[in-house]
Amino acid sequence: MAKTRKIQFKGCHETLSDGQFYTYLELSRTIGSTYNCIKNRLYSKKYCTVDDLYEPYSRSGGSVRKEPKDIKRLETDAQIMSDKFLRRKLTWEE
């Protein structure tokens, strides 16, 4: 049977006590994330701090992922027309 890993918490938190040991599942329920999310954050760390306990996606701008912006490289009408003809396939007639 696999051994349950407990990690020590150091810091000041509303629901967690300083110096106590918690499992990944207890920590993930505290911040409302998944088990794998907290496990990946705390991988190879000796103890957990308040900085490790943030909500999922909160550092990347919220829970809604942003769509990539379209980059407009062609600014003038001449560039647009030139691009249109430069992308055409050349055909040879004999």
N, C-alpha and C positions, 0 to 999 in steps of 0.2 A: 504494500500500500504506500502511496506517495506521502511524503512528509509535508505538512502545511507550513508554509513559511510565514513567519511573523516578523514585522519590521518595527523598529522603535520610532516613535514620534517625538520630535523635539521642537518645541515652540508653543505659541499660545493660540488656541482654537476654541470655538464655541462648544463643540461636542467632544473633542479629543483632549486627553490629559497628557501633560508633558512627562516624558519618560516611560509611558506605557507602551506595550507591544500590541500591534493590531495586524490582522490578516489583510491580504489584498481585497478580499470581499467586503470586509468592514469599512475599509477606506473608500472603496468605490461606491458603496451605498451612502457614505457621508457626503460625497460631492455630486452624486447623481450620475455617475459614469458607468461604463462597463468594466468587467474584471480585467480584460486584456488592456484596456486603456491605462488603468493605474499600474498594471504589471509592467508595461512598457516604459512608463515614466520612471518607475523606481528600480528598473533593472540595473544591477551593479552598484546600487547605492547602499551605504551602511545604515542610514537612517532617513526618515521622512521629515520634511519641514513644511511650513505653511506655503512656501513657494511652489511646492509640488502638488498642492491640492487646489487646483483651479478647475472650473467647469469645462466640459468638452467644447472645443472650438472657440472658447472665450478669448484666446490670444490671437486668433486669426480673424477677428471681426464679427463674432456672433455665430449662432447656430446655422445661419443660412450662408451657404457658400456663394461667393461672388462669381458672376459670369465674367469670362475674360473679355476685355474691350477689343473692338476691331481697330486695327491700326491702319490709318489711311496714309499711305506713302505717296500717292499721286495727288498733287495739290492743284494743278492747273488743268484746263481743258486740253492743252497741247500734250501734256504728259499722259492723260487718259487715252487720247486718240493714238499716240505713239505706242503705248502699251498694248492696245487692242491689235494693232497691225504687227508688232514684233512677236506676239505670241502665236500668230497663225503659222500653220505648217506650210512649208514650201513645197510646191508641186511642180514637177517638170513635164512639160508637154513637148512631144516631138512631132 
